[in-house]
Amino acid sequence: MDDKIIKKLDELNVEDTEQLLDSIDTDKLDENIDFKTTNTIKSSVLKKAGIDKKTKIPLVQNKLQFILRTLSITFIELLFFTIFAFIGWTDGFLSSSGISIGFAGSVPFILYFILLSCMSLFIYLCMYNIDSKHFSLKNFLPKNRAFISYFFYMYLSTILKVFVFLILALLIDQYEYLLYLLFADNYLHKILMLFAIYTLVFALLDMLLYNFKNFIVLRWQSSCPDSFKWQFNKKAFLLELLKYSFIFCFLIIAVYTQDFRRIFASNVFVIFLSGTVVLWLINTFFSTLVLMKKKHYQRTLPPRSSEASDTEGKSMEQEKSGSTKWVYSKQRALVLGASAIACIYVFCIAIPYIGLTVVDSSKPSMKAFSSRKEVEKFFLKATTSYRDNSNDFSEFLFNFNKLFINIANIPISGLSIGMNNFGMLGGIYNGVKKSATYNTSPTSSGSYGGTSETNIQVEGVDEADIVKTDGEYIYYINESNLFIVRANPPEQMEIIYRHDFLEGEPQEMFLYKDRIAVIINTGRKTIAKTFNIKDHSNPVAERNLELDCGYLTSRMLDNNLYLVASSILRDIEYPEYSDSSAGGSIVEMDYKNLFLMKSSDNRYSKMNVVAAFPIDDAGSEAQVKAYIGGNGENVYVSTDYIYIADTIEGKTVVQEPIADFFDCISLEDSLSFRSQSATNIYRIKISDGNIGEFDSASVPGKIHNQFSMDERNGYFRLTTQTGMWNDASSNVYVLDENMMLCGSLEGLAPEEHIYSSRFMGNRLYLVTFKQVDPLFVISLADPQNPIVLGKLKIPGYSEYIHPLDENHIIGFGKDTVDSNSGNFAWSQGVKIAIFDVTDVENPKEKFVQIIGDRGSDSPLLSNHKALMYMANLELMAFPVSVVESTSQENPYEYNVFQGAYVYNVNSTEGFNLRGKITHLDQPLQDIWESAQIDRIIYSDGILYTLSGEKVKATNYSDMQGVSEISLR
Amino acid sequence: MDEILLNEMNSNPEEGLLKLMDTYMGLVYAIVKNKLVSAYRKEDIEECVSTVFYDFYSQRDSIDLSKGSIKSFLAVIAKRRAVDLYRAGSKMIHQTDSIDSIPNIATDESSAVDTETKHVLIQCIKDLGVPDSEIFIRKYYFGQSSKSIANSLGIKVNTIDKKISRGLEKLKKALGGVL
């Protein structure tokens, strides 16, 4: 009976079976089959059906979804990198202030590395699951084990890649001759060959690494295949090849195209847009790559991987039902923890900078001492970081950061990426509101008469020099001697006074009516001595002012002499000086005359001393004030202010970090991000021999020399150069009378260094140079909005620009030829040129004269005072040493001339060499230093040339020597 | 539902096939295993199951859903494959997958009398009522042992046996001399 029933049921057809099975719930009958068996059967069936080879399934099933998801990843990435860049940017200020909080410190380095691996794993998981139906956060937050292994994977793979790159480079270097054998001298072929090698090697490496990644990382992540097998996927490999060929192509283009980096960088919007597009393309590409590999795995890895797409869902379900949210977070605790720490960290760095700068801008930049005791206390710990007040929350956080970094300063030098170069250009413009009255129109004292004067920068502000003359007498400092030479009549020149300064080296002097002031540098002290020269053969010493500092520079306005000296604080216990008019004994400086200049880094290592006294009144006491904190280098003095410029490598204070950050991005030359130098400008009011109010500002970049600065109508203008070499660019800043930035022009002339600049009225002539000399004509007519009017590119460069007339300037510099072996140029002879700027948009080089060949030089190129120019006579003279070469092979062979060239110059006829004057008697063999003419002066038809050897008078009209006297 | 699955097998064979297998693997496996478990190794059973699915896949165009559901079709194929294999006995040779050897599920080879008997039999089994009918189907269609039936239904083995013998009596009466 049983058998019969069974047999009958065995033979049931479809309809009957339908009826039979209909009556019961067949689901309950399902056999429980284990996972492996299911997969074996499935793959077997697929194999029989021939599906796994023949049928093509689209890689991306839902394209819209795919695009949207890739886009969202892109935005997350952008956000991440923006924050990263911001940290790096703030870090720039930090590291320069001596607090290594950021990328260079080892703990932050590890933290950043963790963050980076966290991010990239997240992105990778996103890519991996981009086609899945369950696009849930749980899939993308890596589990602890996956995270840890990925972190190490990333660390190792980075090292490996760098290592491989280096090995390759070494090998190629070693076997370069093989390349030569193969391609002889074909540069392009060699490049292509290298390109191919690198691409191939890196593509292979990535294939291996990818498999490795699956092996060590993704097995921990339930949504990814947990089997691992070495597989070679041709298509994926081709894609890898493609990827690396793109990367290396990009690198090659970036290296060989100079303007490449400027393509996108014009404003924030464009940058973000292009960033989004590029990132999105990259993400799409990588997603496709990852998906392809995933599909490959699913198909070729029997049996489990073929389940992947479904198990993903199932395991999700299991997780959902089997565990609570708590378990979820526990499994992903590391990632969540790391992110939390990162957030706190970012908060910690961000707050002090936002907070501190607010504090800073509301504080005056200078602080006076309240008692002598305080001064003593200050100098006691002078070089240590002295903070003038420290009681607010921001500063606490600042110090907390410092502490945090110092405690956790475990040195790891291995993979320290040079991220701290991110230090960026950002304005520090803190100034104090002050009611400043400005006296327009500088006093003009342009009556040259028949006597030449020292070539000065600002009309009415006399500069000290080694030679001064009043027409009758020549005052000349050579080595340690002061000579007074009676020059009139020129035929009977006579040394009527000679004084050897035993106390030190006389530097420069001033002449005012019947007084001269000589500034002597003794090494540790600056001494200013005034002499009454009513009787020229017997000058009477009047004042003797001694400062404890090294001499920097000096100026004279009318009869008031201003002396700027600077010193390292280390050498000082208490600032002292002595003034003969106040008894002559060494006195301590009154604490009321001491000021702390709030420099951005709060490291007080130097101080500037400014002294002022009337040159013709020995009885009135000199004013001496000391400004602690600055380290003056270049000084510009207008008729109302002394500006001391202090270059600092790096800076800390920003007023509006966020705004500045975006300003940085939008800079034309985005690489000026790297610049870390800034210039602090200390402005000290001067009037009638009184040293008055103080103010300060700071701008990015370095000052070239005193001609980089200028003041007009209350606006202080200056040019700075940010960065060096390939990062270099030039900027123009305009500060208003409160020393607040009111206009700027940044990112001029990328990759070029400033060689000279000259402000003339509302115009600025700026010369930058790398291979050719762009002469920029910049209009400052609108202080808020400086604009480039025109530029001219010619070979050579100017180191000094002298105004000829309203529309013509003379440039003094060197001629150059492009090097044929590199991206630079060889200096040739001394070049003088007249530029016509009548048409400001198209400046022209109107006349040019080149003196000598390579090796020729002139002191004028480094010291503007060496130029003698008399506008009324159209006369110009300067010392020069001329070298001529017979052949290119021996360019330094002949010293031809040493002496002075005298020109007649005007804007219509150009240069007309009137004559040459030399102090050498015999044919020139070598440069003879003591016979090198220092200065040329003119007085009533006679040119006087001065050297260490002699003073020589030459008749201007016929250029014949009149007489000479020896100084030996 | 079945229609969608069939369509998918045409448009996207891999996905469709995988879905089919996910849904009916348990059923097919149960049928094949219970028939073959006494005589064959696990690998052979798996092989047979995969053959069933492949048969279904290769004949997917001739499947007429008006006759029955995919479940029924699969069950029929599974039955026939398993029975064939069972009959081949220990001489079982890995069958070639040639089209000729695939049992045609669409056509009905049995005689009219036979058909009548089957209809009656099914009607009788249905008439046994719950849960007896299920026990019967499990026992005679799926070939489960009394013990496993008892386990899955939560009834004592004795009860199962009693119910089966009582059912058999009823069937005998109803079918008379047919069986």
Interface residues (C-beta under 8 A of the other chain):
Chain A: M1 D2 K4 I5 I6 K8 L9 D10 E11 L12 N13 V14 E15 D16 T17 E18 Q19 L20 L21 S23 I24 D25 T26 D27 K28 L29 D30 E31 N32 I33 T37 T38 T40 I41 K42 S44 V45 L46 K48 A49 I51 D52 T55 I57 S306 D310
Chain B: N12 P13 E14 E15 L17 L18 M21 D22 M25 G26 L27 Y29 A30 K33 K42 E46 E47 V49 S50 T51 F53 Y54 Y57 S58 K67 G68 S69 K71 S72 F73 A75 V76 K79 R80 V83 D97 I105 A106 D108 S110 D114 T117 K118 H119 L121 I122 I125 K126 S133 E134 I137 R138 Y140 Y141 F142 G143 S152 L168 L171 K172 L179
